Amino acid sequence: MAEDSRARLIYAHGDATAPLGSGNRVIAHVCNDIGAWGRGFVMSLSRRGPEPEAAYRAWHQGRGQNDFRLGAVQLVRVAPELWVANMVGQRGIRRAGGNPPVRYEAIDEALGHLAEQARRLDASVHMPRIGCGLAGGEWARIEPLIRNQLCGRGVNVAVYDLAVGAAA
């Protein structure tokens, strides 16, 4: 898929939970598939408000009757022009057999679903370096997924790196 010339990926120093710009914005992050919420980027999200965690926990708890699985996305509205995308892209929370919990194929699928939702909302997407913290992924493998699934479908993306000395 050719990249849309109007969509771009930018890198910014700052806090992904306080996305730059105006208009509709989605904060995207990677969740695990076991319902655990309590370490990493989700702690910053929880400090901003209870909605993403409460929605994720309810989604996981009802997983027998909903679409909760690797590759799924849950969009949670947290303010008039702001949503959080809980993307299930991590198998468990620990390394297994020497492999990190990240699941690239699930992140790729989730980004595809997110692109559809972001386009419907006419929203930009904002994120930390998803899948590279506790999930143990490699940015060199994740960035192309973002370029293809989001930028390639006309969605602008901002990736945030915390400034040195800033709290996560």
N, C-alpha and C positions, 0 to 999 in steps of 0.2 A: 504494500500500500504506500503510495507516495505521500510524503509529508505535506500538509496544507501549509502554504507559504504564509498564511496569516497567523498560524499557531506557532508558539515558540516555547522553549524550555529555558527558564532563567534560573540562576543560582543567586541566593540572597543570604546575607548574614542577618540572623534574627530568630524570632520565635514562630514556628509554624502554627502555633495555636492563636496567634494574632496576625492573620494574613494581611499582607499589604494590598492596597488598592481599594476599589469600591465596586459596587454591584454584587451580583450573586457569586459566592465563593464557597468552595467545598474543601474542607481539611481532610485529607486522606491519610490513613495509616493502616498497618497490618496487624491483625489479631490472630490469636491461635484458635485451634479447633476444639479446645477442651473447656472453654468457658472461664479461663483464668484471666484476671485483670488486676494488676497490682504492681507491675514493674515496668520501667522504660517510659516511652513516650506517653503511654496512657495515663501516667501519673500527672503529666502536664495538662492533658485534656480534662482530667477529673478536677484539677484545681480551678478550671474555667467554669465548670458546672457539672451537675450530676447526670444530665440527659444521655450522653453517649454510653456511659457505663451501664446505666439502668436499662437502656434499650438493648445493649449487647447481651447482658445477663438474661433478660427475658427472651431474647431471640434464641440463645443457646438452650435455655431451659425448655423451650417449646420446639426443639429441633426435630422431634418426630412428626410434627404437624406443619413445619414451614420449610424454607429453602436453606437453612443453616447447613453449610458444608464448605469444604475447601473450594475456593474460587467464587464464593458468594459475596455480595455486598449489601450492607444495610445502610441506608441514608437516614440520618437523624437531624432534624432541624433544631438548631440551638439558638438562633436569633433570626430577625426578619430576612436578612440576606446571607445567612451563614448556616451551613450544614456540616456534619461530620460523616465521613464514609468509613464505616467499620468493614474492612476487607479481610476475609479469612484467607490467609496465605501462609500459615505456619502450622505444621503438624506438631502438636504438643508444645512443650516449653524447654525440653532438654535434648542434648545431642543423643542420637541413637545410632549405634554401630559406627561411630566416628563421623556421622553426618549431622549438620546443623538442622534445626527445625524448619528453616525456610523451605518453601515449596515454590519454585520459580513458575511452574506451570499454573499453579493456583493464583499467583500474583498476576500473571499474564491474563488469565481469564477474568479476574476481578477488575483489572484495569479496563478491559473491554466493556464490562457492565457499567463501570463508572463513567466511561466515555459517553455511553448512551444517556445516562442520567444527567451528566454535566451539560451535554448539548441540549437536552430538553429544558434545563433550567437556564441556559445561556450563562453558565458559570465557569469561572476559572478554577483550577485545582491547585491546592497548596499542600505541601507535605515535607516531613523530614526525609532523610535518605531511607525510605521504607525498606524493610526487610534486612537492614544491615546492622541493626543494633543487637538486641537479644536473640533475634532470629538467626543471626550468623551468616547472612547473605553477603554477596559481593556486589558492590555498586556497578562494576563493569558489566555484570549480567543483568542488572535491574534497569539501568538507565535506557538501554535499547528497547525494553518492553514499554517504558513510559513514552519514549519517542514514537514508537509504532502505534500503540493503543490509544494514547491521548492526543499527542501533537499531530499524529497522522490522521486523526479524525477531526481536527480543527479546534482542539481544546488547549488553551494556554495553561502552562504549568509553571509553578514556582517551587523550587526545592530550597529548603532553609537549612543552613548550618548555624548552630548556636555560636555566638561570639565567645571567644576565650574568656573564661571566668563566669559565664552565665549559667544559671541553674537550669537543669533539664526539666 
